[in-house]
Amino acid sequence: MSGARSRRKGATWERELVALFRQAMPDAGAKRGLQFRQGQEAPDVDVPHFWVEAKHHHRTNIRAAMRQAIDAAGEGRWPVAVCKDDHATPLVTMRLDDFLALVGQWWQRRTP
């Protein structure tokens, strides 16, 4: 796949994710990150509390995507990688400690 075609595919995936986050978190202000800043200053999809790295390839490298999210996230955001292989269901990857912290917060706020 050419570089331009691959970038378009990635940008389309990011727009799809923004739409999905807007459905799940309507008032969170989900938007695409600023791609011209090399990914160091903004995530691929900018939403509160998460640093989202979005990857869509023939076969994504989930571990590499997660490393990129961890390296860029810094303090205050949970790094996540949202990866989609061609013609496959997208997957979300988080570190176990982050996932347990998220589940713990949700559990404490649930209505009995």
C-alpha positions as a Markdown table, in Angstrom:
| # | Residue | x | y | z |
|---|---|---|---|---|
| 1 | Met | 0.0 | 0.0 | 0.0 |
| 2 | Ser | 1.3 | 3.4 | -0.9 |
| 3 | Gly | 2.2 | 5.9 | 1.9 |
| 4 | Ala | -0.6 | 8.3 | 0.9 |
| 5 | Arg | -3.1 | 5.5 | 0.8 |
| 6 | Ser | -2.0 | 4.2 | 4.2 |
| 7 | Arg | -2.3 | 7.7 | 5.7 |
| 8 | Arg | -5.8 | 8.1 | 4.3 |
| 9 | Lys | -6.8 | 4.7 | 5.7 |
| 10 | Gly | -5.4 | 5.7 | 9.1 |
| 11 | Ala | -7.2 | 9.1 | 9.0 |
| 12 | Thr | -10.5 | 7.4 | 8.0 |
| 13 | Trp | -10.1 | 5.0 | 11.0 |
| 14 | Glu | -9.4 | 7.9 | 13.3 |
| 15 | Arg | -12.6 | 9.7 | 12.1 |
| 16 | Glu | -14.6 | 6.5 | 12.7 |
| 17 | Leu | -13.2 | 6.3 | 16.2 |
| 18 | Val | -14.1 | 9.9 | 16.9 |
| 19 | Ala | -17.7 | 9.2 | 15.9 |
| 20 | Leu | -17.8 | 6.1 | 18.1 |
| 21 | Phe | -16.4 | 8.0 | 21.1 |
| 22 | Arg | -18.9 | 10.8 | 20.5 |
| 23 | Gln | -21.7 | 8.3 | 20.7 |
| 24 | Ala | -20.3 | 6.8 | 23.9 |
| 25 | Met | -19.3 | 10.1 | 25.5 |
| 26 | Pro | -21.6 | 12.7 | 23.9 |
| 27 | Asp | -20.4 | 15.7 | 25.8 |
| 28 | Ala | -16.6 | 14.8 | 26.1 |
| 29 | Gly | -15.5 | 16.8 | 23.0 |
| 30 | Ala | -13.9 | 13.9 | 21.2 |
| 31 | Lys | -11.8 | 15.0 | 18.2 |
| 32 | Arg | -8.8 | 13.9 | 16.1 |
| 33 | Gly | -5.4 | 14.7 | 17.4 |
| 34 | Leu | -3.0 | 17.0 | 15.5 |
| 35 | Gln | -1.1 | 14.7 | 13.1 |
| 36 | Phe | 1.4 | 17.3 | 12.0 |
| 37 | Arg | 2.8 | 17.3 | 15.5 |
| 38 | Gln | 4.4 | 13.8 | 15.2 |
| 39 | Gly | 2.0 | 12.3 | 17.8 |
| 40 | Gln | 4.1 | 13.5 | 20.7 |
| 41 | Glu | 1.8 | 16.4 | 21.6 |
| 42 | Ala | -1.6 | 14.9 | 20.8 |
| 43 | Pro | -3.1 | 11.4 | 20.7 |
| 44 | Asp | -4.6 | 10.1 | 17.4 |
| 45 | Val | -8.1 | 10.5 | 19.0 |
| 46 | Asp | -8.3 | 13.1 | 21.8 |
| 47 | Val | -10.8 | 12.3 | 24.5 |
| 48 | Pro | -10.7 | 13.0 | 28.3 |
| 49 | His | -8.7 | 10.5 | 30.5 |
| 50 | Phe | -7.3 | 8.4 | 27.6 |
| 51 | Trp | -4.4 | 8.6 | 25.2 |
| 52 | Val | -5.7 | 6.8 | 22.2 |
| 53 | Glu | -3.4 | 5.4 | 19.5 |
| 54 | Ala | -5.4 | 4.3 | 16.5 |
| 55 | Lys | -4.0 | 1.8 | 14.1 |
| 56 | His | -5.6 | 0.2 | 11.0 |
| 57 | His | -3.4 | -2.1 | 8.9 |
| 58 | His | -3.6 | -5.4 | 7.1 |
| 59 | Arg | -2.2 | -6.9 | 10.3 |
| 60 | Thr | -1.6 | -4.4 | 13.2 |
| 61 | Asn | 1.2 | -4.7 | 15.6 |
| 62 | Ile | -0.7 | -4.2 | 18.9 |
| 63 | Arg | 2.4 | -4.3 | 21.1 |
| 64 | Ala | 4.1 | -1.5 | 19.0 |
| 65 | Ala | 0.9 | 0.6 | 19.1 |
| 66 | Met | 0.6 | 0.1 | 22.9 |
| 67 | Arg | 4.3 | 1.1 | 23.4 |
| 68 | Gln | 3.7 | 4.2 | 21.4 |
| 69 | Ala | 0.7 | 5.1 | 23.5 |
| 70 | Ile | 2.6 | 4.5 | 26.8 |
| 71 | Asp | 5.6 | 6.5 | 25.6 |
| 72 | Ala | 3.4 | 9.5 | 24.6 |
| 73 | Ala | 0.7 | 9.5 | 27.3 |
| 74 | Gly | 2.5 | 10.9 | 30.2 |
| 75 | Glu | 0.7 | 11.5 | 33.5 |
| 76 | Gly | -3.0 | 11.8 | 33.9 |
| 77 | Arg | -4.2 | 9.7 | 30.9 |
| 78 | Trp | -4.6 | 6.0 | 30.4 |
| 79 | Pro | -2.8 | 4.9 | 27.3 |
| 80 | Val | -4.8 | 2.7 | 25.0 |
| 81 | Ala | -4.3 | 1.2 | 21.6 |
| 82 | Val | -7.3 | 0.7 | 19.3 |
| 83 | Cys | -6.2 | -1.6 | 16.5 |
| 84 | Lys | -8.1 | -2.9 | 13.5 |
| 85 | Asp | -6.9 | -5.5 | 11.1 |
| 86 | Asp | -8.4 | -5.4 | 7.7 |
| 87 | His | -11.9 | -7.1 | 7.7 |
| 88 | Ala | -11.6 | -7.8 | 11.5 |
| 89 | Thr | -13.2 | -6.6 | 14.7 |
| 90 | Pro | -11.3 | -3.7 | 16.3 |
| 91 | Leu | -9.5 | -4.5 | 19.6 |
| 92 | Val | -8.7 | -2.2 | 22.5 |
| 93 | Thr | -5.5 | -2.8 | 24.5 |
| 94 | Met | -4.6 | -1.4 | 27.9 |
| 95 | Arg | -2.1 | -2.3 | 30.6 |
| 96 | Leu | -3.7 | -4.5 | 33.2 |
| 97 | Asp | -3.0 | -2.1 | 36.0 |
| 98 | Asp | -4.7 | 0.7 | 34.1 |
| 99 | Phe | -7.7 | -1.5 | 33.2 |
| 100 | Leu | -8.1 | -2.6 | 36.9 |
| 101 | Ala | -8.0 | 1.1 | 38.0 |
| 102 | Leu | -10.7 | 1.9 | 35.5 |
| 103 | Val | -12.8 | -1.0 | 36.5 |
| 104 | Gly | -12.4 | -0.2 | 40.2 |
| 105 | Gln | -13.5 | 3.4 | 39.6 |
| 106 | Trp | -16.5 | 2.2 | 37.6 |
| 107 | Trp | -17.4 | -0.4 | 40.3 |
| 108 | Gln | -17.3 | 2.2 | 43.1 |
| 109 | Arg | -19.7 | 4.5 | 41.1 |
| 110 | Arg | -22.2 | 1.9 | 40.0 |
| 111 | Thr | -25.8 | 2.0 | 41.3 |
| 112 | Pro | -26.5 | -1.0 | 43.5 |
